């Protein structure tokens, strides 16, 4: 059966059946635009993969892009958010160990009022975007949560856990600012998660059930081809992509492998001097931490000279 939902989101004709009411409300939100060739080219992927991610987001309401560092999770999340909304309709927050419900949803904040300390209930980014979305049901609002796994998710989301799964339900908020708060259907959440810091398996089951997970791994398409496409688009040598492939082939743990964005600087400078600089000061320190306590010569195992020697041997040169 269909429960008629009173709504101010759209104007209904008089006397519709319950099924017609649900259909009219669902049509109030603007459907996601299809992935364009321009968007696909800007992220150096074929259109099929980002389209799959957007279809999943539109159906579930919230997804998490997960993978090792440097795989472009945050960059892609922002691109997808911009594609389905305007700049004013998307926001980005970053979780960290000190982040709380009061920061994310709402909480009391002190301010000075004529010499007296006064506490006022202030909205967090989640409440603000939900409020704006309720006012404009025909628009899509996207909240990007960077490093979502670094926060205490149960503490940060609080009763919002419930609304992530039951969008048509209403609840009372912790501080009593609203007794029938409802998460609008046109609010979408894209989280990013670094699997080097925390495995998906360590997330509580409630969070795993409410989010769909999309992997971005250096050795899995489309991420595996991103660096080669980026180099080709700029007319640069394919060697950095070959070196990255050889490097990841030697790293035993899958979650510790290196993403392509380390070799995609904003100025597109991948000359020999810059390549040495990136390898010595950005990539090798990561591997030193990974092999901490082991008697391993990191430079001999993962250095540029060693990798080039192996690539030359494999090619018969």
Number of C-alpha atoms within 10 A of each C-alpha: 5 10 9 13 12 8 11 11 18 15 10 13 9 6 8 12 11 14 12 15 20 15 11 17 19 17 13 17 19 14 14 16 11 14 19 14 11 10 17 17 14 12 20 19 20 18 18 11 14 21 18 13 19 21 14 16 20 20 12 16 22 22 25 26 25 26 28 22 24 20 26 23 29 21 13 17 25 18 16 22 24 17 17 23 17 13 12 11 19 20 19 17 15 15 20 14 10 10 16 20 20 20 18 19 22 21 18 14 13 12 12 9 9 7 7 9 10 12 13 11 13 17 19 15 17 21 16 15 22 23 17 16 22 20 12 18 22 17 21 22 29 30 23 25 20 23 22 21 25 17 16 17 19 15 12 19 19 16 16 19 15 16 18 23 17 13 15 12 15 15 15 13 17 15 12 9 14 12 12 11 18 20 24 23 21 23 27 25 24 26 26 25 26 23 21 16 15 13 14 17 9 9 13 11 10 12 16 15 11 18 19 19 19 16 17 23 25 28 17 10 14 18 22 20 17 23 24 19 18 23 20 12 11 9 9 16 13 14 14 20 20 15 18 21 19 17 18 18 13 12 17 9 11 16 18 18 26 25 27 25 19 18 24 17 11 7 6 13 13 19 12 10 9 14 15 14 13 16 17 14 10 13 17 16 13 15 17 15 10 14 14 10 8 10 7 11 11 14 16 11 14 21 18 18 12 14 21 16 11 14 16 10 10 9 7 7 7
